Amino acid sequence: QLQVVESGGGLVQPGGSLRLSCAASGFSLDYYSIGWFRQAPGPEREGVSCLSRSDGSAYHIDSVKGRFTISRDNAKNTVYLQMNSLKPEDTGVYYCAAVNKPRCSGPYDYWGQGTQVTVSS
């Protein structure tokens, strides 16, 4: 079965850290660009970070720059999102998605089921 599965979410206090994992099964993430998205309560889902297949370049939205890092471990077929200095506004369901293109652009081929991140004291 071809899929990606997120893990690593949880409840953390403001200023804390979490590392999300996006593990692929049935295909190699080497050939895919990977995006992390989040959805707070409400209809909109926003792209947070992206790792391009073409040159390994990373992109983050302004609100997480300097706090989030996206990386890839090809041996484990996993992409990570390290989130530091978390803020309450980072709360949401985080999804990873994979697309077989040089750079992150939709439509994505595979989506995970999401993992909940809650930042609260």
C-alpha positions as CSV (number, residue, x, y, z in Angstrom):
1,Q,0.0,0.0,0.0
2,L,1.4,3.4,-1.0
3,Q,1.1,5.9,1.8
4,V,2.7,8.4,4.0
5,V,2.1,8.4,7.8
6,E,2.7,11.2,10.1
7,S,3.6,10.9,13.8
8,G,5.1,12.9,16.6
9,G,2.3,15.3,17.4
10,G,1.2,16.0,20.9
11,L,0.6,18.6,23.6
12,V,3.4,21.0,24.4
13,Q,3.8,24.2,26.3
14,P,4.6,27.5,24.6
15,G,8.3,27.6,23.9
16,G,8.6,23.8,23.7
17,S,9.6,21.6,20.8
18,L,8.2,18.7,18.8
19,R,9.6,16.7,15.9
20,L,7.1,15.4,13.4
21,S,7.9,12.5,11.2
22,C,6.5,11.6,7.8
23,A,7.3,8.0,6.9
24,A,6.6,6.6,3.5
25,S,5.7,3.0,2.6
26,G,5.5,1.4,-0.8
27,F,7.6,4.0,-2.5
28,S,10.8,6.0,-2.0
29,L,10.6,9.5,-0.8
30,D,13.9,10.2,-2.7
31,Y,11.9,10.9,-5.8
32,Y,9.4,13.2,-4.2
33,S,9.2,16.8,-3.0
34,I,7.6,16.9,0.5
35,G,5.3,19.5,1.9
36,W,4.1,20.0,5.5
37,F,0.7,21.6,5.9
38,R,-1.4,22.5,8.9
39,Q,-5.0,23.1,9.5
40,A,-6.2,25.1,12.5
41,P,-9.9,24.9,13.4
42,G,-11.6,26.3,10.3
43,P,-11.7,25.6,6.6
44,E,-8.3,26.7,5.5
45,R,-5.2,24.5,5.3
46,E,-1.9,26.3,4.9
47,G,1.4,25.1,3.6
48,V,4.1,25.5,6.2
49,S,7.3,24.0,4.9
50,C,8.6,22.3,1.8
51,L,11.6,20.2,0.8
52,S,12.3,20.1,-2.8
53,R,13.5,17.0,-4.6
54,S,15.5,18.8,-7.2
55,D,18.2,20.5,-5.0
56,G,17.1,19.7,-1.5
57,S,16.2,23.3,-0.8
58,A,13.8,24.1,2.0
59,Y,11.1,26.6,2.2
60,H,9.2,27.9,5.2
61,I,6.4,30.4,5.6
62,D,7.5,33.6,7.3
63,S,5.7,32.8,10.6
64,V,7.8,29.7,11.2
65,K,11.2,30.8,9.8
66,G,13.9,30.4,12.3
67,R,11.8,28.0,14.3
68,F,11.0,25.1,12.0
69,T,13.4,22.9,10.1
70,I,12.6,20.3,7.5
71,S,14.9,17.5,6.7
72,R,15.1,14.1,5.0
73,D,16.6,10.8,6.0
74,N,16.7,8.7,2.9
75,A,17.9,5.6,4.7
76,K,14.7,5.7,6.9
77,N,12.5,6.9,4.0
78,T,11.3,9.6,6.3
79,V,11.0,13.4,6.3
80,Y,11.1,15.3,9.6
81,L,9.7,18.7,10.7
82,Q,11.6,19.9,13.7
83,M,9.5,22.6,15.5
84,N,11.1,24.7,18.1
85,S,9.9,27.7,20.1
86,L,6.4,26.7,19.5
87,K,3.6,29.2,19.9
88,P,-0.2,28.8,20.5
89,E,-0.8,29.9,17.0
90,D,1.1,26.8,15.7
91,T,-1.7,24.6,17.0
92,G,-3.4,22.5,14.4
93,V,-3.5,19.2,12.5
94,Y,-0.3,18.8,10.6
95,Y,-0.2,16.8,7.4
96,C,2.6,15.8,5.2
97,A,2.2,15.3,1.5
98,A,4.4,13.9,-1.3
99,V,4.5,15.0,-4.9
100,N,6.6,13.5,-7.7
101,K,7.9,16.8,-9.0
102,P,11.2,18.7,-8.7
103,R,9.6,21.3,-6.4
104,C,6.6,21.5,-4.1
105,S,3.5,22.1,-6.2
106,G,0.1,20.6,-6.3
107,P,-1.7,18.5,-6.7
108,Y,0.1,16.2,-4.3
109,D,0.1,12.5,-4.9
110,Y,0.0,11.2,-1.4
111,W,-1.4,12.7,1.8
112,G,-1.1,11.4,5.4
113,Q,-3.9,11.3,7.9
114,G,-2.5,14.1,10.0
115,T,-1.2,14.4,13.5
116,Q,-2.5,16.9,16.1
117,V,-0.2,19.5,17.5
118,T,-1.5,21.5,20.5
119,V,0.5,24.3,22.0
120,S,-1.0,25.4,25.3
121,S,0.0,26.1,28.8
